């Protein structure tokens, strides 16, 4: 899906590239052939690895399945249907240098106008998660889980020995209450899983782009009908 004419996944990879994150795995299932074609562009070949799941393992199951690629070092986990603009360097620096002791991960949070569609967190005075409610009809506040995380190696090791982990929000987060630090994104944070959110994102400021070269994939994408569809819906 494009935002400002650029695929959301390219926005994500640019943000990671700008922050010197050069070992990236992209998990694929739905429309995996199209995503694979996108990742075969020269700008991604040396540092982005696609991995295909014929049967969806879930957001936690994927981490366990790819454990060998991440073990022994901190990792960033992002649900890439989120459109964010924030100081990712500050997020990483907070996790590395300033997060409360005895926490295994840092969760990016944001203030949502639709809390019933999000996982809502309750924090203590240090910003450590004390309660978590996943998409309830009567949410406890509007501070939401942004589905972007920095994970320490001990968390990956813990996940490896658990049975039946599939969904990160439902299977991992509730088990780690008291061990999750938080960092609030004060910038843009949208789940573009709805047409209204996708359209709203088209009016957000365009972030700095990383790659200006025109390649065959970009030429083909520029004529894709999705651009006309978004313009049509936006003008209604």
Helices and strands as residue ranges (DSSP letters): E 2-3, E 6-7, H 8-18, E 24-28, H 32-39, E 48-52, H 58-65, H 67-70, E 75-78, E 82-85, H 88-93, I 94-98, E 105-111, G 115-117, E 119-123, E 129-134, E 143-151, H 153-160, I 168-172, G 173-176, E 180-184, E 188-191, H 195-201, H 216-222, H 225-235
